[in-house]
């Protein structure tokens, strides 16, 4: 895939912030457009990868439920990375995260950027 087709989104917002929904909506739209999307969850954003945390979350009543957006993202091949210190601070380990979420450090994000990924931050 061409470098220009890569996008890394750094998401630090959790379940109580509608910017989380915006980030996942943009991520899904990118996948629909043929981009390779990596979501890197940091700070409160790691809460979104905890099993069951987003099952009933709809931060904005005019947006789809957050779980639907994350499920679609994964079904379309999006990659979810979780910041190790952020997860550890919250007591999360790999077993407590949704299937497909990976606990990996910032070198994985930097590898995407070095490879030409554009970045967005929420």
C-alpha positions in Angstrom: 0.0 0.0 0.0 1.3 3.5 -0.8 2.6 5.6 2.1 0.0 8.3 1.4 -2.7 5.8 2.1 -1.7 5.3 5.8 -3.2 7.2 8.7 -2.4 6.9 12.4 -4.9 8.4 14.8 -3.9 9.0 18.4 -6.9 9.0 20.6 -6.7 10.2 24.2 -10.5 10.7 24.8 -12.6 8.2 26.6 -16.2 7.1 26.8 -17.5 10.4 28.2 -16.2 12.5 25.3 -17.9 12.7 21.9 -14.6 13.3 20.2 -14.0 9.5 20.7 -17.0 8.9 18.3 -15.6 11.5 15.9 -12.2 9.7 15.8 -13.7 6.3 15.1 -16.0 7.8 12.5 -13.1 9.3 10.7 -11.2 6.1 11.0 -14.0 4.1 9.4 -14.3 6.6 6.6 -10.6 6.2 5.9 -10.9 2.5 5.8 -13.8 2.8 3.4 -11.6 5.1 1.2 -8.9 2.4 1.1 -6.6 3.8 3.7 -4.6 1.7 6.2 -5.7 3.0 9.6 -4.0 2.5 12.9 -5.7 3.7 16.1 -3.3 4.4 18.9 -5.1 4.7 22.2 -3.5 6.7 25.0 -4.6 8.1 28.4 -8.4 7.8 28.8 -8.6 6.5 25.2 -7.4 3.1 26.4 -10.7 2.7 28.3 -12.3 2.2 24.9 -10.4 -1.1 24.4 -11.4 -2.6 27.7 -13.9 -5.5 27.3 -17.4 -4.3 27.9 -16.5 -0.6 28.4 -18.2 0.6 25.2 -21.1 -1.8 25.0 -23.7 0.8 25.9 -21.9 4.1 25.0 -23.4 6.7 22.8 -21.6 10.0 23.5 -23.6 11.9 21.0 -27.3 10.9 20.3 -26.8 11.8 16.6 -23.8 9.4 16.2 -23.8 5.6 16.0 -23.1 3.7 19.2 -19.4 3.6 19.9 -19.3 -0.2 20.0 -20.8 -0.3 16.4 -18.0 2.1 15.2 -15.2 0.0 16.9 -16.7 -3.3 15.6 -16.9 -1.9 12.1 -13.4 -0.6 12.3 -12.0 -4.0 13.2 -14.2 -5.8 10.6 -12.7 -3.6 7.9 -9.1 -4.4 9.0 -8.3 -1.4 11.2 -5.5 -1.9 13.8 -5.9 -0.9 17.5 -2.8 -0.3 19.5 -2.9 0.4 23.3 -0.3 2.4 25.2 1.4 0.1 27.7 1.9 2.5 30.6 -1.7 3.9 30.1 -3.1 0.4 30.3 -1.0 -0.6 33.3 -2.0 2.6 35.2 -5.6 1.4 34.8 -4.9 -2.2 35.7 -5.6 -3.5 32.2 -3.7 -6.4 30.6 -4.1 -8.1 27.2 -6.8 -10.5 28.6 -9.0 -7.6 29.7 -9.0 -5.9 26.2 -11.3 -6.5 23.3 -10.1 -9.0 20.8 -7.6 -7.6 18.3 -6.3 -4.8 20.5 -2.6 -4.9 21.0 -0.6 -3.5 23.9 2.4 -2.0 22.2 4.6 1.0 22.8 5.1 4.2 20.9 7.8 2.6 18.6 4.9 0.9 16.7 3.3 4.4 16.2 6.6 5.9 15.1 7.1 3.0 12.6 3.8 4.0 11.0 4.9 7.7 10.8 8.4 6.9 9.5 6.6 4.8 6.8 4.7 7.9 5.7 1.5 7.8 7.7 -0.3 11.0 8.2 -1.4 11.6 11.8 -4.5 12.9 13.5 -4.9 13.5 17.3 -8.0 13.6 19.3 
